[in-house]
Structures are given as structure tokens and as C-alpha cells.
Amino acid sequence: MRIRLDLSGMMRRAVPTGATPEGLGALAPQAAAAHQGLLADAKRGVLGFRELEAQRAERERVKAWAAAAAGTHEDVVVLGIGGSALGALALRTALLPRDWNARSSARRDGRPRFHVLDNVDPRSVRDLLDGVELARTRFLVVSKSGSTAETMAQYVAARSRLTAARLDLSRHLAFVTDPAKGALRRIAAEEGIPAFEIPPNVGGRFSVLSPVGTLPAALLGLDVDALVAGAAAMRDRCASPELRKNPALAFATLQWRAQQEAGQGAHVLMPYSDALRDLAPWFVQLWAESLGKRTPAGAHVGPTPIAAVGATDQHAQVQLFMEGPVDKTVTFIDVEEFEGGEYPIPADAPPELAYLGGRGFGELLRTECRATAGALARAGRPTMTLRVERADAWHLGGLFMFFELATIYAGHLYGVDPLDQPGVELGKQLTYCHFGHPEWRQMQAVWDALPPSDPDWVL
């Protein structure tokens, strides 16, 4: 089991804008300060995503409850948005076969189909609720605050359907929320609905290793222990303040340096693996919402993360990466072994395609990854590569922890708090105001003052 970070493509030897060994040495004090900042945050108790041992009891409760529920539901539906949904999507894509929901119950070994309703588009809500058999469905309502407007609207819709069907809510709902506060916690206590705890010191986009991710994983029969073990191994591996001994710190420092010194503030994550394709959107939220901030001095800072997938985006975004502005870094994820092993390309190919015959699809994908990285380097475009032995639960847990730690390091390098998200609050408050939420009626004047559409500019 291994995850390795290859930084060669970020160095001057590979690309003109890369770092030199001397320059990297000069960054060592800032990297060490970022590491000290993380340790100080941990001491203050605000980095709950690292406290895997402290969450063991709740994790065992999740596993026991999921084991007891095995075979009782045909469908499991996550109701959530942002960090309450993206981690579950990444887990589903990585650890379940691509056609999971289309398989019969027998081919799924009796495990449930899995859906994530991560938006409030009326067609999606209607189609999902119409498409499941309510009597055989468990809805997981995921909201730490218990007040997220989108998730609460989904919950009310599902609850109404269950009530109309005269189904026992406690057998068809489960909540993942704050241990003590919020509407979901109150409803759970009053109505006997199972509820699981997001630790108070774990924010939404850092919550995939809490019941936000482990509850759906356990219900699907996935290896929760391996997921957490991989995360713990990466956390422990990233204990050093030295760049060469701490891959998460090196990743954050070189990404920050690329933006500060070379203007490369667009950070692409490009897994060469369908299994890991949904890890990229999860990373985009983590990197963007954590680092795109205003500093205490008023400067607007932060990178722009971009999700891509190889080899698909070789036929889409890579043209831009190769010949567009030199304002990007590209991080590849190269998977060394594929689930189920190699799948051979038949040897009886037509003469024009004989060069493919007898090779393998995995070999082709990995070659594409290395070829694209090399082509970008030849074009002077900086890259790095995460080499992952396989896309299983242990390695996925390690990748989750790697990017979460890198995000905290990067927050200290950029000079912002990576744990808050003040920029999204006004939009939330105005939405609450428009829908008549009693706590936000005072925002009506702000709503009324929003710039109207100008008919002179409606074409």
C-alpha cells in the first residue's frame, strides 16, 4: 500500500517557471511556519478531521447500526449539498462498480442501491422521489447545522412522501448532524429518528471521514476501517515540518509558490482513473472554499481549482493546458493497479490497429497519463503526480487526508483561515430572508436593494 508524490515536474529542471533546489530551500522557513500553524490549530482543537481515534466510538456505532440495517432497504439516498454530498459521491464512484445501481439485488449481494441528491433542481427531486420504492428506502439527511435550506427542503419533501405513505419515519430516515444543536437534533430526539454526530470541530468540507462519509459507506458494506486506516497513515506520515518528508506540506508549498512567484493560480486535479473522477470535484470545493478569501489586511487571495479526468479531458481541456496561458499547475493521479486487474485489448485487431492488439486498457491509460505529463513539461507547463497503488478504501482515505492537510497548510501560507467561509453567508442569508425565515427578516432591505435586471442590456 503506498501513495507517492512526484514533484519533478514542478522543478526548474523540468519547466522554466519551476522551483530550484535553492529556491525550495528558501521556502523551508515558510513551510515550517505553516506546519507550526497546523500544530497550533490542532492544539486549539479546531482540526477535528485529524482526530480519528477520538471518533472511534461513534464510528463503531455507525458500523453496528449499519450491520443491523443490512438487507432492510433497497435504496439509500443521501440528502445533502456541498461537503455533505461530495465526499459520499467520491466514495461511491471509487469503491462501487460503475453500474452498481443497475445491478440486480443478487448481483449487489443484497446491498442497497445508492443515490446522492445534491441539488434542489425540481426535476431531480421529483425523479428521485418518484423512482424509489419508499417502503424499501432509507434517506440520510446530512446537515451539520440542521438548517441548510437546500437539504431541509429535500428532507421536507421526502418526509412528506413517507408520511403520506403511512411509513414509520424512524425506519426510513436517519440524520447526520451536530451532536447537540439544530432542528434535526431536536426532531431526532422527539420522533426517535436515528441520528449520528458530526463532531463540533469538523467542518462540512472536511467531514468525509466522519459519519457524513462513513455512514453511507457502512450501509453499502464498504470497508470503513480501511478507509480510516489509510487516512491515519497519511496523517502520521505528514508529521514533519520538512518539505521532503511531508508530502501534504510539499504539495501546498509548491502550489502556493507557483501562484506567488509564477502567477500560476489555477490548480488542476486530473485523476487518470474513472474510480477517482469524483475525487476531483471534492477537491475543488475543499481548495476553493477554504482558500479563496480576503486576508486580514484586505487582500483578495486564493487559487482557482479545476477538475479534470484522464484520459477524457485530453480531448477537451488539455489543449488549453498545453497552449493556453501559463497560469496553471496540473496534478495527475496515476493509479498503478486497477480493480479486477488488466483488461486486454484483443490481439485480432485490424492491421491498422495492430499496434494496440495484445496490450491492455490499463497500460493505455497509464501511458496516456505519463505522456500527457511529459508533453506538458516539454511545453513548459508545471505538473506533479500522485502515484497511488490502487483505488481502494485505504488509498482513498489516504488521499482524503492528504488534501485536507494540504489545505490547512495552504491556508497558513496564503494568510487566511481555511476553516471558515464568510463569502457564502450573504447569499444564504438573502435566501432565508426571501423565504421568510424569522431570523433573517432584517435582510429585506438588502434584498430590495439588489441590482435589478436592466432591460437595456437584455438581448
MOSUL-V422490 format. One record per pair of residues at least 12 apart in sequence whose C-alpha atoms are under 8 Angstrom apart, sorted by the first residue. I is the first residue (numbers start at 1). GAP is how many residues later the second one is. If there is no record, write none. Layout:
I	GAP
I	GAP
This chain:
1	388
1	393
1	394
2	386
2	387
2	393
3	383
3	384
3	385
3	386
3	392
3	395
4	382
4	383
4	384
5	242
5	379
5	380
5	381
5	382
6	378
6	379
6	380
6	381
7	376
7	377
7	378
8	375
8	376
9	364
9	368
9	373
9	374
9	375
10	244
10	372
10	373
10	374
11	371
14	363
14	364
14	366
14	368
15	362
15	363
15	364
15	365
15	366
15	367
16	364
17	241
17	245
17	363
17	365
18	240
18	364
27	226
28	214
28	215
30	383
31	210
31	211
31	212
31	218
31	219
31	222
31	378
31	382
32	209
32	210
34	375
34	376
34	378
34	379
35	205
35	206
35	214
35	374
36	205
37	372
37	375
38	370
38	371
38	374
45	156
46	155
46	156
47	154
47	155
48	151
48	152
48	153
48	154
49	152
49	153
49	157
49	158
49	160
49	161
50	182
50	185
50	351
52	176
52	180
55	155
58	138
58	139
58	153
59	151
59	152
59	155
62	134
62	149
62	152
62	153
62	156
63	152
63	155
63	156
66	149
66	152
66	153
67	151
67	152
69	150
70	41
70	149
71	39
71	40
71	41
72	64
73	39
73	63
73	64
73	65
74	31
74	37
74	38
74	39
74	62
74	63
75	37
75	38
75	39
75	40
75	57
75	58
75	61
75	62
75	63
76	36
76	37
76	38
76	39
76	61
76	62
76	63
76	64
76	140
76	143
77	37
77	38
77	39
77	40
77	60
77	61
77	62
77	63
78	37
78	38
78	39
78	40
78	61
78	62
78	63
78	64
78	138
79	37
79	38
79	39
79	60
79	61
79	62
79	63
79	72
79	75
79	76
80	36
80	37
80	38
80	39
80	61
80	62
80	63
80	70
80	71
81	36
81	37
81	38
81	69
81	70
82	36
82	122
82	123
82	203
83	121
83	122
83	123
83	124
83	125
83	199
83	202
84	58
84	59
84	120
84	121
84	123
84	124
84	128
85	31
85	32
85	33
85	57
86	192
86	195
86	196
87	120
87	121
87	125
87	126
87	192
87	195
88	28
88	120
88	124
88	125
88	128
88	129
89	27
89	189
90	186
90	187
90	188
90	189
90	192
91	122
91	126
91	305
92	22
92	125
93	181
93	182
93	183
93	184
93	185
94	180
94	181
94	182
94	183
94	184
94	297
94	298
94	302
95	127
95	180
95	296
95	297
95	298
100	13
101	12
101	13
111	108
111	109
111	110
112	107
112	108
114	106
119	31
120	30
120	33
120	34
125	29
129	29
134	27
134	28
134	31
135	32
135	37
137	35
138	33
138	34
138	35
138	36
139	19
139	33
139	34
139	35
140	33
140	34
140	35
140	36
140	76
141	14
141	32
141	33
141	34
141	35
142	33
142	34
142	35
142	70
143	32
143	33
143	34
143	35
144	32
144	33
144	34
144	38
144	54
144	60
145	32
145	33
145	36
145	37
145	38
146	31
146	32
146	35
146	36
146	37
146	38
146	39
147	35
147	36
149	283
169	24
170	21
170	22
170	23
170	24
171	22
173	20
173	21
174	19
174	20
174	21
174	22
175	13
175	18
175	19
175	20
175	21
176	19
176	20
176	21
176	22
176	35
176	36
177	18
177	19
177	20
177	21
178	19
178	20
178	21
178	22
179	17
179	18
179	19
179	20
179	21
196	15
197	13
197	14
198	12
198	13
198	14
203	216
205	80
205	81
206	80
206	198
208	192
209	18
209	19
209	188
222	171
223	170
224	169
226	167
226	168
226	171
227	166
227	167
227	168
227	169
227	170
227	171
228	166
228	169
229	165
229	168
230	163
230	164
230	165
230	166
230	167
230	168
231	163
231	164
231	165
231	166
231	167
231	168
231	169
231	170
231	171
232	166
232	169
233	165
234	164
234	165
234	167
234	168
235	163
235	166
235	167
235	170
247	155
248	154
248	155
248	157
248	158
248	161
249	156
249	157
249	160
251	155
252	154
252	155
252	157
252	158
253	156
253	157
253	160
255	12
255	74
256	154
256	157
256	158
258	71
259	44
259	68
262	65
263	64
264	62
264	63
264	64
264	65
265	37
265	38
265	39
265	62
265	63
265	64
266	37
266	38
266	39
266	40
266	61
266	62
266	63
267	36
267	37
267	38
267	39
267	61
267	62
267	63
267	64
268	37
268	38
268	39
268	40
268	60
268	61
268	62
268	63
269	14
269	36
269	37
269	38
269	39
269	40
269	61
269	62
269	63
269	64
270	37
270	38
270	39
270	40
270	60
270	61
270	62
270	63
271	37
271	38
271	39
271	61
271	62
271	63
272	37
272	38
272	39
272	60
272	61
272	62
272	63
272	93
272	94
272	97
273	36
273	37
273	60
273	61
273	62
274	35
275	116
276	115
277	31
277	32
280	26
280	27
280	28
280	29
281	26
283	22
283	120
284	21
284	22
284	23
286	118
286	121
287	16
287	17
287	18
287	120
288	14
288	15
288	16
288	17
289	129
289	132
290	117
290	121
290	127
290	128
290	129
290	130
290	131
291	12
291	116
291	119
291	120
291	123
291	125
291	126
291	127
292	12
293	123
293	128
293	130
294	122
295	120
295	121
296	120
301	113
302	112
310	55
310	58
310	59
311	54
311	57
311	58
314	58
321	55
321	60
322	53
322	54
322	57
322	59
323	56
326	55
328	53
328	54
329	52
329	53
329	54
329	55
330	52
330	53
330	54
331	52
331	53
331	54
331	55
332	37
332	41
332	51
332	52
332	53
332	54
333	52
333	53
333	54
333	55
334	32
334	35
334	51
334	52
334	53
334	54
335	31
335	52
335	53
335	54
335	55
335	56
336	30
336	51
336	52
336	53
336	54
337	25
337	52
337	53
337	54
338	24
338	52
338	53
339	51
339	52
342	18
342	19
342	20
342	21
343	17
343	18
343	19
344	14
344	15
344	16
344	17
345	12
345	13
345	14
345	15
345	16
346	12
346	13
347	12
429	14
430	13
430	14
430	16
430	17
433	14
434	13
